[in-house]
Structures are given as C-alpha cells and as structure tokens.
C-alpha cells in the first residue's frame, strides 16, 4: 500500500550489494496512476543518490541499476508479467490457502517483493517486515542480494570442488522432525583433516505459510550406541520462520573427526525441530565432505559440559571437569557449540540477553564467550548477516540480533587453543571449570543449549 511506498529507500542503495538491479512497477489499473507513482519514486531515488554518494561513478552505477516500469505488473511482456499473473491466480484459488488447524486458514500473501536470484530462479522475496506486526519497509529488500550472493558462492564452491570425498547422508522429501541415517565412512579416515556438513533444505510450497513456521534448533548428532541414546552433537543450525525456497550452508565440523577416526559404519541423528511440531514437508539434502587442507588432524574428543535451564541452579549442576590428553598431541582445543533460548520476563533470557560463559583452567580463563557487541537486540543484527546465510523475508521476528545465533543460519562453533594451559600425558589430571552468568551476575532464566568439548590434534 501507500505506506510501503513512503518508507525510506536509501538503504536499497547503501545496504545492498552492487550486483543487484531493482525494478519497480505497480498493480494499479490506471496508466496515469502508475506513471505518477513511478515518476515520484524516480525523483526520490535521485535525491537519495545525490545525498548518499559523492563519486560520480557511484551515482551513475545506481542510476543504471534502478528501473521504473509503467506497464501494469501483470501485463509486462515476458517472464515477470507471466509470473505475477500466475501468482495472483494461485493466490486467489483454493490451492493458495493453507489449513493451519486450530489457527484457521492462511491465504498466500500479497507479493510486495519478488526476485530473480543469480541462478535465474524466481524467489518470492518474502515479508518486508523485520518483525511481526511491524509495517513493511522497502529497506528490507536490500538484504535479498546478500543472501543470493551467499547461496551462489556456496553452489559455485560445491561445483568446483573436485577433490573432496563426498558421502551422502540424506536426499529426500521429509516430514519427520527427527531422522536417523547410517553412513559408511572411508576406512582411510586418517587421510582427512577437514569435515564439513553440506546442508540444503528447501520448502517447495508457493504459500510460505505451508512451510515450517518457527526458529527451532536443528542439529546433527553422532550416535555412540545402537539406540542413539548416547550421542554427541557435531553441527547445529536454527531453522527460519515461514520462508519458502532453498537455503544452504557448509558447517565446519573438523574438530569432531576425532570421534570418527575408525571409519566404517556410523549412525547420525538429524533433528530439524521437535517431534510434536506441525508436520510440514521439505526437501532435505545433506552430505559429509571430507578433505585434506594441511591443517592439524583431530584425533580425539571428549565432551566436557552441556547446558540446561539457565536458573539459579545452573552453575551448581556444572562440576569441574577432569581430563587427560596424549603426550603426542600437537594441539589441544576447547570447542563450544552454544545458543540461548527462551524469553524470561524481565531479562529476555536466554534468546535476547547478555549471557556470558567462562571456561577456566588453573584459575586462568581459556575460553570467554560474550555476545558480540552491537548485535544482541540490535534491530538489524541478524538481517545484517544475510550474506552469511540468514534468509531475508522470513514471516517472523527474523531481523533483530540474538546472542550467539540467528534464525535460518548455522550456530557458530567457537574454538580456543588451550595447549599451553594443560599438561599432556594420560597420567596428567587437567581440571576445567565452567560458569554461565547474566552480564556477570546470576543466571536469569531461559535455557542454554551447549556442547563443550576438549579436542586434541596431531600434525
């Protein structure tokens, strides 16, 4: 509506990558109305270009990358007109409605933005609102180009990789949230120093409300027993809010090669949300990529700490951890996967709050985790990471920054070199302490999902 056209357009120029083109058009019936709107918008862009750029080359670049079309959007010749006409037919048909059970029915949303990515595929663009209930903003479209570049770069990297050993894990349409798969690892696992999980998930529905709607923890665990009751987390990401289309990530899990050096058959547990959640089908393609890049090789790993409810008992349930590593270890690391969840009244812990995590050996800090300054709670803290894999246009509170994670993105693995802080040898007894705090004070609520490991390497 008119409120969208009136929003700030400068971020479309200042926040976007330079390889995007913007095309503006309208669904209004009268040619004069469309012409007046496009001319007014063109004048606003000229003002924004003059106000935000001093170099003539930059000004000319954006003048040639912003386009104004007076034809009615459904009557544009070629692909765009056909696409929009077909979408409107779908939107107002029975097929365009999703049954959400006791929450009623959801019609496919109006297409305020749609895009063509670098693979020449249509993308509906999704929501232009950064959070639920907030008005649409043109500025949110600036993040689409960054996300498309991220995905194109990953696809190109995968296509150009001719040396990695690729082991398929999953390639099918799935509705279950928890899936177990057996994988045959090579017998020569000693040849590899790098392990990545190549994860691609696609919601194929034209109505995004047929996709999964919540930012859930997703992870891959290595099963250590036949029932997979004893398992170790080796990769984590967060699912996006309602968002159709494809997202892809490479998640580096090289430290956990130390759990797989024997090769042969291993079982992995893949979790993409809670089992009780509304079943929504998606295409899931996952594989293991093994390579040798001249890095130290992880040869052993032991889990030291896990998380739990971030309450007054949190630290009482974290006794010191004793460990030993072999004499010939060339490198020893503390490796941590961590994200906070829940929105406790008063503190917003642990999704939005300043929760900190201290790992200590012999009274000396060896791993200090703090939320990145200027990200947690920032209005665009997660949107600004679209170039790292956060899908823009999610129909939820996707844009503001969290502590340690974003919806639709891998959770980072934090690695700390502790070689000089420990004594090597299987007879040595190294003791590590861990404490979680809320801005240096007692925990304030929510839940900490954490897997902290001691990992040792050989050159």
C-alpha positions in Angstrom: 0.0 0.0 0.0 0.9 3.7 0.1 2.6 3.2 3.5 5.2 1.0 1.9 5.9 3.4 -0.9 6.5 6.1 1.7 9.2 4.2 3.6 12.9 5.1 3.4 14.5 4.0 0.1 18.1 5.0 0.9 19.1 1.5 2.3 18.2 0.0 -1.0 21.3 1.8 -2.2 23.6 1.9 0.8 23.0 -1.5 2.3 22.7 -3.6 -0.9 25.5 -5.4 -2.8 26.4 -3.6 -6.0 25.4 -6.5 -8.3 21.7 -6.1 -7.8 19.1 -4.4 -10.0 15.9 -3.0 -8.7 12.7 -2.9 -10.9 9.7 -1.0 -9.6 6.2 -1.5 -11.0 2.6 -1.3 -9.9 -0.7 -3.2 -10.0 -2.8 -0.1 -10.2 -5.3 -0.1 -13.1 -4.9 3.4 -14.4 -1.8 4.2 -16.6 -1.7 7.7 -15.2 -1.7 6.5 -11.6 1.2 4.1 -12.4 3.1 6.8 -14.3 2.7 9.4 -11.5 3.9 6.8 -8.9 6.9 5.8 -10.9 7.9 9.4 -11.6 7.6 10.3 -8.0 9.6 7.3 -6.9 12.3 8.0 -9.5 12.7 11.5 -8.1 13.1 10.2 -4.6 15.8 7.8 -5.8 17.6 10.7 -7.5 17.5 12.6 -4.2 18.8 9.5 -2.3 21.6 9.0 -4.8 22.7 12.6 -4.5 22.5 12.6 -0.7 24.4 9.3 -0.2 27.2 9.3 -2.8 29.9 11.7 -3.7 31.6 9.9 -6.5 30.1 10.3 -9.9 30.8 6.6 -10.8 28.7 5.5 -7.8 25.9 7.8 -8.7 25.9 6.5 -12.3 26.1 2.9 -11.1 22.8 3.2 -9.2 21.1 5.2 -11.8 21.6 2.3 -14.2 20.6 -0.3 -11.6 17.2 1.1 -10.6 14.4 0.7 -13.2 10.9 2.1 -13.3 8.2 0.3 -15.3 4.9 2.0 -16.1 3.3 -1.2 -17.5 0.9 -2.9 -15.1 2.8 -5.6 -13.4 0.6 -8.5 -14.7 0.9 -7.1 -18.3 4.6 -6.8 -18.6 5.8 -8.8 -21.5 7.8 -11.9 -20.8 8.6 -13.7 -17.6 7.7 -11.1 -15.0 4.2 -10.5 -16.2 3.5 -14.2 -16.7 4.9 -15.0 -13.2 2.8 -12.3 -11.5 -0.4 -13.2 -13.4 0.1 -16.9 -12.4 0.8 -16.0 -8.8 -2.4 -13.9 -8.5 -4.4 -16.8 -10.0 -2.8 -19.1 -7.4 -3.2 -16.7 -4.5 -7.0 -16.3 -5.0 -7.6 -20.0 -5.7 -8.3 -22.8 -3.2 -4.7 -24.0 -3.7 -3.5 -20.7 -2.3 -4.9 -21.4 1.1 -3.1 -23.4 3.9 -5.0 -25.1 6.7 -3.3 -24.3 10.0 -5.6 -26.4 12.0 -7.0 -24.7 15.1 -5.3 -21.5 13.9 -7.6 -21.3 10.9 -6.6 -20.8 7.3 -3.8 -18.7 5.8 -4.1 -17.3 2.3 -0.9 -16.8 0.2 0.4 -13.3 1.0 0.4 -10.3 -1.4 3.6 -10.2 -3.4 5.1 -6.8 -2.4 8.5 -8.1 -3.5 9.8 -10.9 -5.7 13.2 -11.5 -7.1 15.3 -13.5 -9.5 18.5 -14.9 -8.0 21.8 -15.5 -9.6 20.8 -19.0 -10.7 17.9 -17.3 -12.6 15.3 -18.8 -10.3 12.3 -16.9 -9.0 12.2 -16.1 -5.3 9.1 -14.6 -3.8 11.2 -12.3 -1.6 9.0 -13.0 1.4 8.0 -10.4 4.0 9.2 -6.8 4.0 8.5 -6.5 7.7 11.5 -7.0 10.1 9.4 -8.3 12.9 5.8 -9.5 13.4 3.3 -6.7 13.5 5.7 -4.0 12.1 4.9 -2.2 8.9 6.6 -3.3 5.7 9.7 -1.4 4.7 11.5 -1.1 1.3 14.8 -1.3 3.2 14.3 -5.0 4.0 14.6 -5.9 0.3 18.3 -4.7 0.4 19.2 -8.0 2.2 18.0 -10.3 -0.6 21.0 -9.6 -2.8 23.4 -10.5 0.0 21.6 -13.8 0.6 21.6 -14.6 -3.1 25.3 -14.0 -3.3 25.9 -16.3 -0.3 24.0 -19.1 -1.9 25.5 -18.6 -5.3 29.0 -18.7 -3.8 28.3 -21.9 -1.9 26.8 -23.5 -5.0 29.9 -22.5 -7.1 32.2 -23.8 -4.4 30.5 -27.1 -4.4 30.5 -27.4 -8.2 34.2 -26.5 -8.4 35.3 -28.9 -5.6 36.8 -32.0 -7.4 39.0 -33.3 -4.5 36.7 -33.8 -1.5 35.3 -37.2 -0.7 31.5 -36.7 -0.5 29.4 -39.1 1.5 25.6 -38.8 1.1 23.5 -38.7 4.3 20.1 -37.7 3.1 18.3 -36.7 -0.1 14.6 -37.0 0.1 11.3 -35.2 0.9 10.8 -35.5 4.7 8.1 -34.5 7.2 9.6 -36.1 10.3 11.5 -33.8 12.5 13.9 -36.4 13.7 15.6 -38.8 11.3 18.3 -41.4 11.8 20.7 -42.4 9.0 23.5 -44.9 8.7 26.6 -43.7 6.8 29.6 -45.7 5.6 32.7 -43.6 6.3 36.0 -44.4 4.4 38.5 -46.8 6.0 41.3 -44.3 5.4 39.9 -41.5 7.7 43.4 -40.7 8.8 43.9 -39.1 5.4 41.5 -36.2 6.2 41.8 -33.1 8.4 38.6 -31.3 7.4 35.0 -32.4 7.8 32.1 -30.3 6.6 28.3 -30.9 6.6 26.8 -29.7 3.4 23.2 -29.0 4.3 20.4 -27.9 1.9 16.8 -27.5 2.9 14.0 -26.4 0.6 10.4 -25.6 1.3 8.7 -26.1 -2.1 5.3 -24.5 -1.4 4.2 -21.3 -3.1 2.4 -20.3 0.0 5.1 -19.7 2.7 2.6 -20.5 5.4 2.8 -24.1 4.3 6.4 -24.1 5.4 7.7 -24.6 9.0 7.0 -21.5 11.0 9.3 -21.4 14.0 13.0 -20.8 14.7 13.8 -24.2 16.1 17.1 -25.8 17.0 18.3 -28.2 14.3 21.4 -30.4 14.7 23.3 -33.4 13.7 24.4 -35.8 16.4 26.8 -38.7 16.1 25.3 -41.8 17.7 27.6 -43.7 20.1 25.3 -46.6 20.8 22.8 -48.7 18.8 19.7 -46.9 20.3 21.4 -43.4 19.9 20.6 -42.6 23.5 24.3 -41.8 23.9 25.2 -39.2 21.2 27.4 -36.2 20.6 26.4 -33.0 18.8 28.6 -32.2 15.8 26.7 -29.5 14.0 23.8 -27.1 14.8 21.8 -24.6 12.9 18.5 -22.7 13.5 15.5 -23.2 11.2 13.9 -20.0 9.8 10.5 -18.7 10.3 8.0 -19.2 7.5 10.2 -19.0 4.4 9.8 -20.9 1.1 12.7 -21.6 -1.2 16.1 -23.0 -0.7 18.8 -22.3 1.9 22.2 -24.0 2.0 25.1 -24.0 4.4 28.5 -25.7 4.8 29.1 -26.3 8.5 32.7 -27.0 9.5 32.8 -29.9 12.0 36.5 -30.7 11.6 37.1 -30.9 15.4 34.8 -33.9 15.6 36.8 -36.0 13.2 38.3 -37.2 16.5 35.1 -39.1 17.1 35.1 -40.8 13.7 38.8 -41.8 13.1 37.9 -45.5 13.0 35.9 -45.1 9.8 33.3 -47.7 8.8 29.6 -47.5 9.6 28.4 -44.7 11.8 24.9 -43.6 12.6 23.8 -39.9 12.6 20.7 -38.5 14.2 19.3 -35.5 12.2 17.0 -33.2 14.1 15.1 -30.3 12.5 12.8 -29.3 15.3 10.7 -31.0 18.0 8.8 -34.2 17.0 5.5 -32.8 18.2 5.6 -29.8 15.8 3.1 -29.5 12.9 4.4 -31.7 10.1 5.5 -29.8 7.0 7.2 -31.4 4.1 10.5 -30.1 2.9 13.3 -31.4 0.6 16.4 -32.1 2.7 19.8 -32.9 1.1 22.7 -33.5 3.4 26.2 -34.9 2.9 29.6 -35.2 4.5 32.5 -33.6 2.7 36.0 -34.8 3.7 39.2 -33.2 2.5 42.8 -32.6 3.4 43.9 -29.0 3.6 47.2 -29.2 5.6 45.6 -28.4 8.9 46.1 -30.3 12.2 44.1 -33.5 12.4 41.7 -34.0 15.2 42.3 -37.5 16.7 40.3 -37.4 19.9 37.5 -35.6 21.6 35.6 -35.8 24.9 32.5 -33.8 25.9 33.2 -31.7 28.9 30.0 -29.7 29.6 26.4 -29.4 28.4 23.9 -26.6 29.1 20.5 -26.7 30.7 17.9 -24.4 32.4 19.6 -21.0 32.9 18.4 -20.6 36.5 19.8 -20.3 40.0 20.9 -23.9 39.9 22.6 -23.7 36.5 26.2 -23.4 37.8 25.7 -25.8 40.7 25.0 -28.5 38.1 28.3 -27.9 36.4 31.0 -29.6 38.5 34.7 -29.2 37.4 35.7 -31.5 34.5 38.9 -33.6 34.7 40.6 -34.7 31.5 43.9 -36.1 30.1 45.3 -35.9 26.6 48.1 -38.0 25.0 51.7 -36.9 25.1 51.9 -36.6 21.3 49.1 -34.1 21.0 50.4 -31.2 19.0 47.3 -29.0 19.6 44.5 -29.1 22.3 41.4 -27.0 21.9 38.2 -26.2 23.8 35.4 -26.4 21.2 32.0 -25.0 22.1 28.6 -25.0 20.3 26.3 -22.7 22.2 22.9 -20.9 21.8 20.5 -19.4 24.2 16.7 -19.9 24.1 13.6 -18.7 25.9 12.3 -15.2 26.8 12.2 -14.9 30.6 10.1 -12.0 31.7 12.3 -9.1 32.8 15.5 -10.3 31.3 14.5 -11.8 27.9 17.0 -14.6 28.6 18.3 -16.6 27.1 17.5 -15.7 23.5 17.9 -11.9 23.7 20.1 -11.3 26.8 23.7 -10.8 27.6 24.6 -14.3 28.9 28.3 -15.0 29.2 30.3 -18.2 29.5 33.6 -18.6 31.2 35.9 -21.6 30.9 38.8 -21.7 33.4 41.9 -23.9 33.9 44.2 -23.4 36.9 42.4 -20.1 37.6 43.2 -18.8 34.1 40.4 -18.1 31.6 40.9 -20.1 28.5 37.6 -19.5 26.7 35.5 -16.4 27.2 32.2 -16.2 25.3 30.4 -12.9 25.2 27.6 -11.8 22.8 29.0 -9.7 20.0 28.7 -6.1 20.9 26.1 -4.3 18.9 24.4 -7.5 17.7 22.2 -8.8 20.5 19.0 -6.9 20.5 20.1 -4.7 17.5 17.2 -4.1 15.2 19.1 -5.4 12.2 21.6 -7.7 14.0 20.5 -10.8 12.1 19.4 -9.1 8.9 23.0 -7.8 8.6 24.1 -11.4 8.3 22.2 -12.3 5.2 25.5 -12.6 3.4 26.4 -15.3 5.8 23.3 -17.3 5.2 20.3 -15.7 7.1 17.4 -15.9 4.7 15.7 -12.5 4.3 11.9 -12.1 4.2 11.0 -14.6 6.9 7.5 -14.2 8.2 8.6 -13.7 11.8 11.0 -11.7 14.1 13.9 -12.6 11.9 15.8 -9.3 11.6 16.8 -8.4 15.2 20.1 -9.8 16.6 20.3 -12.6 19.1 23.0 -13.8 21.4 25.1 -16.3 19.5 22.6 -17.2 16.8 20.2 -16.1 14.1 17.1 -17.8 12.6 17.9 -19.6 9.4 21.7 -19.8 10.0 24.3 -22.2 11.4 25.2 -21.7 15.0 29.0 -20.9 15.2 31.5 -23.4 16.6 33.9 -21.5 19.0 37.4 -22.8 19.2 40.0 -21.9 21.8 43.7 -23.1 21.8 44.4 -24.4 25.3 47.6 -26.3 24.5 49.8 -24.1 26.7 47.3 -24.2 29.6 47.3 -28.0 30.1 49.7 -30.8 31.0 49.9 -33.6 28.4 50.1 -37.3 29.2 47.4 -39.8 30.1 48.6 -39.7 33.8 48.1 -35.9 34.0 44.9 -34.6 35.5 43.7 -31.3 34.0 40.7 -29.7 35.6 38.4 -27.2 33.8 35.7 -25.1 35.4 32.8 -23.5 33.7 30.4 -20.7 34.8 27.5 -19.1 33.0 26.3 -15.6 34.0 23.9 -13.0 33.0 26.1 -9.9 32.3 28.4 -11.2 35.0 25.7 -11.9 37.6 23.5 -14.9 38.4 21.6 -16.6 35.5 18.2 -15.1 34.8 16.1 -17.7 33.0 15.6 -19.4 29.7 17.7 -22.3 28.5 21.3 -22.7 27.3 21.8 -25.4 24.6 25.6 -26.2 24.8 28.0 -28.8 23.8 31.6 -28.1 25.0 34.4 -30.5 24.1 38.1 -31.0 24.7 39.7 -31.9 21.3 43.3 -32.9 20.6 45.1 -33.0 17.3 48.2 -34.4 15.6 50.1 -32.5 12.9 
